[in-house]
C-alpha cells in the first residue's frame, strides 16, 4: 500500500486556502459495498449512559414476573419503554454495597465507578472514572471523539475521567450541533477538503504538549495526574484533526443532523433531551463517537416538572402517600429515555439497527428518593450489543452486588474485564440471565 | 474611577495600640496548582487584547469544593471537551487580536515582511510575558516563533502566522493554569513564592485577572518578596478599577451567586419572579458590597445590617420601595425599622436558598451556618425519611411543620442549628417578597442564634454580625479564596494574626486584603508533594 504523506501534500499548497481535492481514498475507510463498516461485516458496538434524577418508587418500578419474553411485564414506571421491550432487559434488586453517608452519591458513585465515593456532600466528584469513560478508553479510541457528553438541564457532570475530573455535559444544543455537524462535517460522498490550517494547528499543539511536559516534571503526583488528563485531552484533539484531514465518512445511515429547534423551542428539558438524542444518534451513525452519555437530570435535581407543586427532589421527601407526582416525574423521565432509544433504533445498520449494536445503561442516583435508598438500584440495559445480550429479560436479583451490571456491560461490549470494582464493590461474575 | 485613600498598615496601627507587630510564623503548605476560572480567562483576554474582544462562555467545567470555586480550581483537571473549547477560543481570540481594530495596540513592532522573525520574537516575548505572567525562556520563545513563521509561510502573511503563536500561548498550561511552585528563601531557609508568582497571586486575588505591566515590572525588580514592595503594589491595586472586579469575584464565589443562573421558580406561585429577576438579584448584592467596601470603606460586618442598598424597578417592586431611577440601578434606603436589612434581606440570598415553589428554613439556615459561620453540617443520615408534614389547619406555617426536625432526635442534632435561623427569614417568601401570613396564620420570625434571641430577619442579621464565629469565618473564607486552599494547621498563628488585624482595621475589607497579601501564609510555600 502506498503511504500518503499528507504533510508533503500540504507543503505544496499555497496561500493557505482550504481546497477540496479528490484524494485517493484511504483503504481503511473503504468497504466492499459502501453500506457496511470498514471491514465489511462487523458493526462497532456502542455504549450510552442515560441518567435521570432522584430514582424510582421501587414498588412501582420493579417489573412484574421474572424471566424472558412473556414471563415478565413492564411496571407502571417502566411502561413508556414498552416499544423497546424486545430489545431491553431490567435488572432489579441490585444493591450498592456502600456505607450510605452521602445522599445521592454514596450509591451512584460506586455503581458508576466500582470505587468508594469520595469528597463531601455537594462536592460533585467520584472516586475514579465512570463506566462510560472506562468503556471509552477501550472502544472509543479510534473515533474522532472518544465520548460525547450532553445534558438537558443543569450543568452537573455525571461522566468523570477520575477524581475531580468531570466531563461537563454540553447543555447548549446548538453548540453540540456546531461541534459535530457544523462546518467541519463532511457529508458522505463529498470530496475530502484539505485544509492546511489543520497541520498548523497540530504544530501549535506540539508546542502546547511540550509546555505540559515541562510543567509536569516539576509537579507532585496529584497534580501530575491532572496534567496527564489535560494531555490526554490534547491527544484526543490531535486525533480529531487527523480525522478531519481524512475525508467524509462512508456509512449508509450517516448524514448531517437536522438543524436543532430554536432556543425558544428548546427552553424545557424535554425538548432539549429529544434534540440531544437526535444529534447523538447521528453522531454514532457517522462513527464520530461510540460512547455517549446524557444527563437528563443530575443527582438531587430540584427541577419543577410541569404541573408539579414542588421541585422534584423536594417532592421525593415531602409528597405524602404513594407519591403520585414523584411517580409521574419518573415516568416522564422514562418517556425521554424511550425517545433516546427510539432515535438509536431508527438508525439502520445492515439488517439491524444501531440500538441492536449498542448497550444503553439507564440509571439514577438513588432507588427510593424518599430515604436515599441504594438497594433496589435502578438498572435498565437496552440494546443487544450485537447479539451478546438476549434482550427482553427481567432478572430479579437477590440483593447482589450492583457491580455485576457494569461487568455484564463490559463483557457484552467485548471488553476483556476480569472484574469491575474493588473491595466491597468488586464483581467477578456477570448477570448470566441477560447473556446469550 | 480612581480612589485615593491612605492605607495604614497594621504595623502602624499596632504601634499606636501597642499590640504584637511582627509577622506571624507559619509552617508552609505545599503549593496548589489552580486553573483559571471562566471569568479570569475572560478578564485576562481583555487585559491582553482589548475589552471588546469576544470570548466564548462555558469553556470548561466549574468545580466547587466546600462551596468555593476557588478551592475547586486547585483540584479540577482540564477536561477533553475543555481542551477542544480552549482551542477554539484561542483561535477566535488570536484572530481578533490581529484584526485591524486591535493589531496596533498589541504589536510592539511593524514587520518588514512575512518572515520577520525579529518582530515575531519581540511580540512573543512581550505578549508572552503578560499571558504567562513571567519571562519566557529562549527555547519557549523559539518554539512559538517557529510556529508563527511556519504559519506565516503557508498563509503568506506575517500577522496571520502570528495568530498561531497567540493560540499556542493561550492553550498552554502556563496560561490556563497558575503554576506557583516557589523557590528557596535564603532569609529563613524555607521556601517562598517567587517574584513572578507573587505578581500572579496578587493580581488574581485582588483583580481576578493577570498582572499588569507595573506589577510584572515590580516582580522583575525583585520588589514582591518584600513586605514594603507588596504594600506598595496592593495600595496601587486597590485604587485601580480592576479591584472592583476582584471584590465582585470574591462575593460571587462566597455567596454562590452562580446559582442564580439556573434558578427555577414557579411563576404561578411567585408573580414577582419576572424576566430580569435573576440578573437584578445578583447585581444588587454586588453593588451593595461594592458600596460598602469601596465607596464607604466601612465595617464589613455591616453587610448583615446595612439598609443602604441598590435596586432597579424589578427589585423596587419586590421590596415595596420607590424605584430610584427609570432604568438600571440606584441607591435606596430601606425602612430603618423594617424587617429587611443586610445580606439576609436581599433577593439573591432569599431566592437562592429556597425551593422552586416555597421558602426553606433548612436551606437558609444551612447557608448561614456553613457560609457565614463556617460551621458546616453533615448531610442527613441515610434511610431516614426527611419529609416534613404537609400544611394543614393544625400546622399552617413552616415553623409548625419543621417541628418534626426538632423533635425527632435523629434530626434535631443538626436541624436545631439550621432551622431556627432559617425560620427567622420566614417573613420572606421563596423569592424574597415580604409577607406576614402563611396560610392565613401569622408568621412568627423570632428565634435564637446559639442562645441569643432575635425578633425577626433584620434582628437575626444583627445577631449574626455579633456572633463570635462570624468574623473568624469571614477571615477564613477570604484566606481560602486567596490561597486556593483552606488554612492549614501550620497557618494557625497567621490566621489569628489576620483576624486580629481585621479587628484593628475596624473590620474594613481593603486593609484586610493588604494584611492578607503580606501574610506569610500567602508568601511562603512548602515543598512540592
Interface residues (C-beta under 8 A of the other chain):
Chain A: X10 X13 X14 X15 X16 X100 X101 X102 X103 X106 X119 X120 X121 X122 X123 X124 X125 X146 X147 X149 X153 X154 X155 X157 X161 X162 X163 X164 X165 X166 X167 X168 X170 X171 X172 X179 X196 X199 X200 X201 X203 X204 X205 X207 X208 X210 X211 X212 X215 X218 X219 X220 X221 X222 X223 X225 X226 X227 X229 X230 X232 X233 X234 X236 X237 X240 X302 X303 X304 X309 X310 X311 X314 X317 X318 X319 X320 X370 X371 X372 X373 X374
Chain B: X30 X33 X58 X60 X61 X62 X63 X64 X65 X66 X67 X72 X75 X76 X77 X78 X79 X80 X81 X82 X83 X84 X87 X91 X140 X143 X144 X147 X150 X151 X154 X155 X156 X160 X164 X167 X168 X171 X172 X173 X174 X177 X179 X181 X262 X264 X265 X266 X355 X356 X357 X358 X376 X378 X379 X380 X381 X382 X383 X384 X385 X386 X387 X388 X389 X390 X528 X529
